[in-house]
Amino acid sequence: MRILITNDDGVHSPGLLAVRDRLVAIADSVITIAPETDCSGLAQACTFSRPVSVTRLSGGDHAVFSCDGTPTDCVRVGLLGGLAARTDLVVCGINHGANLADDVAYSGTIGAGREAAILGTSALCLSQQTPTGSFAVNYREDLEQLGLRYDFEVAASYAADLARAMCQGPASEPVVLNVNFPANVASTEGVLTRVGRRAYPRSGSPAWAEGEKTRSYYLFGRPDEEFAEEGDASGTDIAALRAGRISVMAVPVSWQPDHLTGQEHEYLDGLSARLRPPHSLLVV
């Protein structure tokens, strides 16, 4: 069993170290290639304008490397650059903070997992809810002042077993699993979930006062803001964490048009009908 580990919190992140320790105990090779700095929120960003630099921090079968690029860069360095070319599974995390609902689109953890699948390797993306139970992605409260700390014990144990199971029975096509662990675990049984929909509050547009030059905005909600949902919340990743359950969700990888919903096809049919000659749109 050969595993490549990365994350978006940095190569020295406690979450990464926790799952690495578990995987080293069961895998033939665990290669860690992670960003040298925090790259949270970079999604699937990658480096085009320059070569990325990689520094070997330790060698052997379980070598550790830091990279001055993004999480996606780390995956490409491992799978394409020869450092972990024969990888059976890419493990991303454990992220400090949950990756839920529509916010997964901005996650460097999920971005690295999708990059692995694009390159032909399945991925396991891991995230741990903040100890306060907050759902906010940009939560930055000082946990030490509250006497709180992340506990990755359950997440690391569950993740290692899930990684083993994925390697023993590989999928015919690469899959990406997004696994979120609650702050307060009610059960170590994972539940298959669907992605929730986060309701982002929309502020008004108050007039700027005379002489006012600068304003600051929380683009993903204030740190103490309630994580509101849209629509039916039953069976979602958010509902699972609210109930103290481990959420396991398959992340879509393909951009193929046969994944369009009936509603999307209906819209495209209408769009085609509204075009004026000589313009047209053939919806097959």
Rosetta blueprint (number, residue, H / E / L):
1 M L
2 R E
3 I E
4 L E
5 I E
6 T E
7 N L
8 D L
9 D L
10 G L
11 V L
12 H L
13 S L
14 P H
15 G H
16 L H
17 L H
18 A H
19 V H
20 R H
21 D H
22 R H
23 L H
24 V H
25 A L
26 I L
27 A L
28 D L
29 S E
30 V E
31 I E
32 T E
33 I E
34 A E
35 P E
36 E L
37 T L
38 D L
39 C L
40 S L
41 G L
42 L L
43 A L
44 Q L
45 A L
46 C L
47 T L
48 F L
49 S L
50 R L
51 P L
52 V L
53 S L
54 V E
55 T E
56 R E
57 L E
58 S E
59 G L
60 G L
61 D L
62 H L
63 A L
64 V E
65 F E
66 S E
67 C E
68 D L
69 G L
70 T L
71 P H
72 T H
73 D H
74 C H
75 V H
76 R H
77 V H
78 G H
79 L H
80 L H
81 G L
82 G L
83 L L
84 A L
85 A L
86 R L
87 T L
88 D L
89 L E
90 V E
91 V E
92 C E
93 G E
94 I E
95 N E
96 H E
97 G L
98 A L
99 N L
100 L L
101 A H
102 D H
103 D H
104 V H
105 A H
106 Y H
107 S L
108 G H
109 T H
110 I H
111 G H
112 A H
113 G H
114 R H
115 E H
116 A H
117 A H
118 I H
119 L L
120 G L
121 T L
122 S L
123 A E
124 L E
125 C E
126 L E
127 S E
128 Q E
129 Q L
130 T L
131 P L
132 T L
133 G L
134 S L
135 F L
136 A L
137 V L
138 N L
139 Y L
140 R L
141 E L
142 D L
143 L L
144 E L
145 Q L
146 L L
147 G L
148 L L
149 R L
150 Y L
151 D L
152 F L
153 E H
154 V H
155 A H
156 A H
157 S H
158 Y H
159 A H
160 A H
161 D H
162 L H
163 A H
164 R H
165 A H
166 M H
167 C H
168 Q H
169 G L
170 P L
171 A L
172 S L
173 E L
174 P L
175 V L
176 V E
177 L E
178 N E
179 V E
180 N E
181 F E
182 P L
183 A L
184 N L
185 V L
186 A L
187 S L
188 T L
189 E L
190 G E
191 V E
192 L E
193 T L
194 R E
195 V L
196 G L
197 R L
198 R E
199 A L
200 Y L
201 P L
202 R L
203 S L
204 G L
205 S L
206 P L
207 A L
208 W L
209 A L
210 E L
211 G L
212 E L
213 K L
214 T L
215 R L
216 S L
217 Y L
218 Y L
219 L L
220 F L
221 G L
222 R L
223 P L
224 D L
225 E L
226 E L
227 F L
228 A L
229 E E
230 E L
231 G L
232 D L
233 A L
234 S L
235 G L
236 T E
237 D H
238 I H
239 A H
240 A H
241 L H
242 R H
243 A L
244 G L
245 R L
246 I E
247 S E
248 V E
249 M E
250 A E
251 V L
252 P L
253 V L
254 S L
255 W L
256 Q L
257 P H
258 D H
259 H H
260 L L
261 T L
262 G H
263 Q H
264 E H
265 H H
266 E H
267 Y H
268 L H
269 D H
270 G H
271 L H
272 S H
273 A H
274 R H
275 L L
276 R L
277 P L
278 P L
279 H L
280 S L
281 L L
282 L L
283 V L
284 V L
